[in-house]
Amino acid sequence: MKALTFSLLAEPEERLDLSGLTPASLAGLTEIQIAKLHVGTSRKPALVGDVFKVTGKDVNSLIVEGSSPWLDRVGAGLNGGTIRVTGNVGSQAGRKMSGGTLLVEGSAGDHAGSGMAGGRLEIKGNAGDYASGPLAGEMTGMEGGVLIVRGKAGHYAGDRLRRGTIAVLKGCGDYAGYRMVAGTIVVTGRVGAMPGFLMKRGSLLLDRRPENLVPTFMPCGEPDIAFSRLFDRFLIREKILDKPLLGQKPGKYGGDNAVLGKGEILFRRGR
Amino acid sequence: MQQLTRNGVLIDDTFAEAFGMRATAIIITAPTLKWARQAAITMTGFATSVIGCGCEAAIDMDVPETKTPDGRPGCRVMIFAMGTDDLQKQLKTRLGQCVLTSPGSACFADLEGSAPLDLGNALRYFGDGWQISKKFGGRHYWRVPVMDGEFLCEATTGLTKNAVGGGNLLFLAADNAKALHAAERAVAAIEKEPGAIMPFPGGVVRSGSKVGGKYKGMMASTNDAFAPTLRGVVNSALTPDINAVLEIVIDGETSDAVAAAMRAGLKAVIDLGPKKGALRISAGNYGGKLGKFHYHLKDLLP
């Protein structure tokens, strides 16, 4: 069965909320019912049929053909099946997703993977600020799953991360792992200022010695730990990286001692 | 008793009688195979029989670094007990005293079972608040800071209720050296079989037992029918040419693993022949009423 495909007809005239287009919410709907779903966010919201040409039948495998920074909340609440977007998306892609796979072949806006609890969100381009982070007023960020940004991420990546794995492969902005509670953030490439600022627990894994550290991080030696090897193998097995990240004896900083101080920054030595 | 002959070795038409047990398996890794084995040997020490040790345990096999979760050399250890609670208690204490303490060690689950048994979940408090929980790839690990770095330990492992304990082979030989030679050959062959362990010293037991005894409170006592020094004075199972008997006891993850191990042991001793090894091969049973699993030697012959 051919994937259910939503082809963007033209640049939308308003921000679109695509959270209704997931395998679970589309299951059992007829073509006509799908075409009448609201996706616009203005007082007279656009319908699916207004902005997309819909083809295909398989709701477990959705494709969004198109690229616009106004495609918000793509795959929000996804709990199974796959969604692939061929271009860029707006904010909150994969927000609160708990399962399934969301692949964005372009770049994503702010709050990509916000509060996700499971599944796999992969962004081939860049992600905006607050990747995986909570919205204003929320207490926790990401709680599980895997978020991969193959390009760069903006500031505050992994804000209030609680569980799960985030991997950013071409560097990130300032405050990576800001206020993180636990979980794991991998960054290859240049890391901005103050990584791990106010982190309580959790791991920031870097492919180089961090610069611009907060003074409340303390060096903790170069331990020979099995965890780095185990995690390196996980990253390769999941096709997140193609070579080991940390190696056998990573360097370690402990912090942030301005708060609980049980977090760690592990980094590959020699770079 | 009817007897078959293979390569000049007499095979009794009898069977080994075995029991259902609970079992689990873990992989212990270390910077070198020597230290992985050291942790495993220490952990499986004093674990020959559930009668006196609470569990039966041994190394199943060495695991090359390409096959271990953390890419270091390791070995697979299996532990058997009669009940889930016994197994959990033995696993926790042995892990805490013997593996946590061993230099550079890490410990991983290696059995998908019907229920979880605590590994790292039971030991994490040793970290005194500095233990780190990591969940990724569908698995949960604990990292406990220790003096040489970290003890990495998976949170739980699996329990199987399909394990079998008590598969056995008896090697009857002209003298001690030949009995030992036969037993060593069998041990070497069975070590290659996955999912089966031989919990006795070096895999071999010389004090085979019968159920009960003349003294009150003895659950087991010497197997007089197979003791050569008593040949003339008890109802012996030994012919005049037999002067030493050694036994191999096999516990397996499944009944098939026990059968495969017994088949491998039989073949090795039959191939060795009666001049260098055993004149006769038998098996121990209790008349067939106590154990659910019966392994007839004639079905396992090469």
Interface residues (C-beta under 8 A of the other chain):
Chain A: G144 R163 G164 T165 A182 T184 R201 S203 P223 D224 I225 A226 F227 R229 L230 F231 R233 F234 R237 E238 K262 E264
Chain B: T29 P31 P69 D70 G71 R72 G104 A106 G129 W130 I132 S133 K134 K135 F136 G137 Y141 R143 D148 G149 E150 L152
